[in-house]
Each structure stands twice: as C-alpha cells, then as structure tokens.
C-alpha cells in the first residue's frame, strides 16, 4: 500500500458547551490543532514553513453560542481503528468539548461546508417569556413576505432563509426552535432572526442542535 492509499479521512461529532461559549471560530480551529497534537494520532499536516493540521470544521458557530451538533473532518497519514481514534480524542479533549461519535468517511466526499443545507437551533431566554406574546412575534415574522436586512454592506432578504420557526418549551418555560437555510451565499443567522423579533443578544442563549447536509 503506497502513501496515498494510507491516507484516511475521519469525521468527528462533538459538542461545544458553556465553558467554550466565548471561544470564537478561529480559536476553535487552534484548539482542535492542539487537541490533535496531544492525541498522538498520525495527523496529516500541510507542507511548508508553518505546517498546520489538515482539518475542516463544518460550520462557524457565532461567539456566545453553544452546540450539541458540531462536525469536523481531519486527515491521517495512516489508518487506525475507529475505537482507538475516538478514545485518543476523548483523552485529549479539553473541558467543554465532548466527543460524541467518530467514523471514517471517503476521501472523495465534498468539504463539509459544501454539503451544508440547513441548521437547527434552540433558543432559551434568561427571563421568562409570555407564551402568547412570543407566539404573536413568531406569527408576525412568518407572515412577512420579505424581511430586508443589512449584513455588513450587503442588503439581503431574511424571510426565505427561515425554513421553520416555532415556540417550544424547555424546563417549563417558552423557548424557540428554528431551522435556517445554510448554503454558500445564502445562510440565515439566529441572532438576526431574534433581532428582527425585538430581542437583544443579552436576553437569550442559542444552542445549535442539528446540522443538516444535502444528499
């Protein structure tokens, strides 16, 4: 078996919990690079003066959000049993990052970002919300034909990015569940939905609960 045939691609499902809530996307990449170094796995690195572990996070998570549904691919120079890989990752993981699942995937698969179709989120409010008022805000938002907003310098329509939005209950309190489109050049953000509903980012906690892939 030649060197190319030894390369393997590993997909990891993991959580980002409260202690990592304010760790940004680039810092999460660095955290994973340190984790992979500590694991002792034969991780594949880039060439050049500053080699970096070859890894691919599925979707950037905004600062302040937590998640039960993160995905990452990394590459190794030689195969290892999946159970061994998982245990080494578990042993190397910092507090706030829990390894849920590890599996090998084909090298030919598209990048995770290219496979993204939608993302699901749950929103819990720090102060108890009136259920009827919250339902009214949801109905009013969904009744709009278009919702023009500005992201940086670009004006876009938020409405077609909202695939589902409903009131649920968490710990006997009203909360929100939303499914937002997540494709290249067409991605909905829960903080922008909540801003449109009149909520500031100090009033809630967002947890990403699912990543939905095409195919």
Secondary structure, DSSP 8 states (H G I E B T S, - for coil): --HHHH-EEEEEEEEE-GGGTT--HHHHHHHHHHHHHHHT--B-B--SSS--B-EEESS---TT-EEEEEEEEEEESS---HHHHHHHHHHH--TTEEEEEEEEE-TTS--HHHHEEEEEEEEEESS---HHHHHHHHHHHHH-S--EEEETTEEEE-GGGEEEEEEEEETTEEEEEEEEEEETTEE--HHHHHHHTT--TTSEEEEEEEEEE--
